[in-house]
């Protein structure tokens, strides 16, 4: 728990929350260790983080959640004012989180990508790793649907709060 404040640690102990301690010098971030623990306990994950610190840490949060996505039915994050939904099969995107939507692959390419309810819909599309094809789309419905046959997608709704 090298990223917890002394006040936060004190509060957790007062609430009798189970605490697992690890060396500060480790190969996984605190979030990645927490996600490993949650894989056997929860079907849904929601992470809240800041975007005002180090960019590499924010990127690490996205990478860790992308790697963990196949283990959860739902995987979401609020990083700063951006709402993120991670999808490895099917997902719903809600206009209440904002109508500007960007879709990116995480890791390898994604195939069989479909977007419904958006200004620019996709049907059985292939998104190579690093593609910006999904940048700045627009959600036209209250709920849009996104599916992917192979790969992991992150859907970003900027300025959602």
C-alpha positions in Angstrom: 0.0 0.0 0.0 2.6 2.5 -0.9 0.0 4.8 -2.5 -2.3 5.1 0.5 -2.1 8.1 2.8 -1.5 7.6 6.5 -5.0 9.0 7.1 -6.5 6.6 4.6 -4.7 3.6 6.2 -5.8 4.7 9.7 -9.4 5.0 8.5 -9.3 1.5 6.8 -8.0 -0.1 10.0 -10.7 1.7 12.1 -13.3 0.2 9.7 -11.8 -3.3 10.2 -11.1 -3.6 6.5 -8.8 -6.5 5.6 -5.4 -5.1 4.6 -2.8 -7.0 2.7 0.7 -5.4 2.8 3.3 -5.7 0.1 6.8 -4.4 -0.3 7.1 -1.0 -1.8 9.5 -2.5 -4.3 7.2 -4.8 -6.3 6.3 -5.8 -9.9 2.7 -4.8 -9.7 0.9 -1.5 -8.8 -1.5 -1.4 -5.9 -4.4 -1.3 -8.3 -3.2 -4.3 -10.2 -2.9 -6.2 -6.9 -6.4 -5.1 -5.9 -7.7 -6.2 -9.3 -6.1 -9.6 -8.8 -7.8 -9.9 -5.5 -11.2 -8.9 -6.9 -11.1 -11.4 -9.7 -12.4 -14.1 -7.4 -14.8 -12.0 -5.5 -16.6 -9.5 -7.8 -18.2 -9.5 -11.2 -18.1 -5.7 -11.6 -15.3 -3.2 -11.1 -15.5 0.6 -10.8 -12.3 2.6 -10.2 -12.2 6.3 -9.4 -8.9 8.1 -10.0 -7.4 11.5 -10.6 -6.0 12.9 -13.8 -4.1 15.7 -12.0 -1.0 13.6 -11.1 1.5 11.8 -13.2 0.4 10.8 -16.7 2.2 7.4 -16.4 0.1 6.5 -13.4 -3.1 7.4 -15.2 -1.9 5.3 -18.2 -1.1 2.5 -15.8 -4.6 2.5 -14.4 -6.0 2.2 -18.0 -3.5 -0.6 -18.8 -4.3 -2.5 -15.6 -8.1 -2.3 -16.2 -7.7 -3.3 -19.8 -5.8 -6.4 -18.7 -8.4 -7.3 -16.0 -11.4 -6.7 -18.2 -11.9 -10.3 -19.4 -12.3 -11.4 -15.7 -15.3 -9.1 -15.0 -18.8 -8.7 -16.5 -18.5 -4.9 -16.1 -15.4 -2.8 -15.8 -15.6 1.0 -15.5 -13.5 3.9 -14.3 -13.9 7.6 -13.6 -10.5 9.3 -14.2 -10.8 13.0 -13.6 -13.9 14.0 -15.5 -13.7 11.2 -18.1 -15.9 8.1 -17.8 -14.3 4.9 -19.2 -16.0 1.7 -20.1 -13.8 -1.4 -20.8 -15.4 -4.0 -23.2 -14.2 -7.4 -24.2 -17.6 -8.7 -25.4 -20.6 -6.5 -25.2 -21.2 -3.2 -23.4 -23.7 -0.4 -23.2 -22.8 3.3 -23.3 -25.1 5.8 -21.6 -25.7 9.3 -22.7 -25.9 10.4 -19.1 -22.1 10.1 -19.1 -21.7 12.4 -22.1 -22.5 12.1 -25.8 -18.9 12.5 -27.1 -17.4 9.0 -27.3 -14.0 7.7 -28.4 -13.3 4.0 -28.8 -9.8 2.6 -28.7 -8.2 -0.9 -28.7 -6.0 -1.8 -25.7 -3.1 -4.1 -26.4 -3.6 -6.0 -29.6 -6.0 -5.2 -32.5 -9.7 -5.8 -32.1 -11.9 -7.5 -34.6 -15.6 -7.9 -35.1 -16.2 -4.4 -33.6 -19.8 -3.1 -33.8 -21.2 0.2 -32.7 -24.9 0.9 -32.7 -26.7 4.2 -31.8 -23.7 6.4 -32.7 -23.2 8.9 -35.5 -20.6 6.7 -37.1 -21.7 3.1 -36.6 -19.4 0.2 -37.2 -20.3 -3.3 -38.3 -17.8 -6.2 -38.0 -14.9 -3.7 -38.1 -11.3 -4.3 -37.6 -9.4 -1.8 -35.4 -5.6 -2.2 -35.5 -3.6 -1.5 -32.4 -3.1 2.3 -32.2 -6.0 3.1 -34.5 -7.8 6.5 -34.1 -10.8 5.4 -36.2 -12.9 5.5 -33.1 -11.9 9.0 -32.0 -14.6 11.6 -31.3 -17.8 9.8 -32.2 -21.2 10.9 -31.1 -23.8 9.0 -29.2 -27.2 9.6 -30.7 -29.4 7.4 -28.5 -29.9 7.3 -24.7 -28.0 4.0 -24.8 -25.5 2.9 -27.4 -24.2 -0.7 -27.8 -20.7 -1.8 -28.5 -19.5 -5.3 -29.1 -16.2 -6.9 -30.0 -15.5 -10.5 -31.1 -11.8 -10.5 -30.3 -9.8 -7.9 -28.3 -10.4 -5.3 -25.6 -11.8 -1.9 -26.1 -11.8 1.2 -23.9 -14.6 3.7 -24.5 -13.8 7.2 -23.3 -16.6 9.7 -22.6 -14.7 13.0 -21.8 -16.1 15.7 -19.6 -18.7 13.4 -18.2 -19.0 15.2 -14.9 
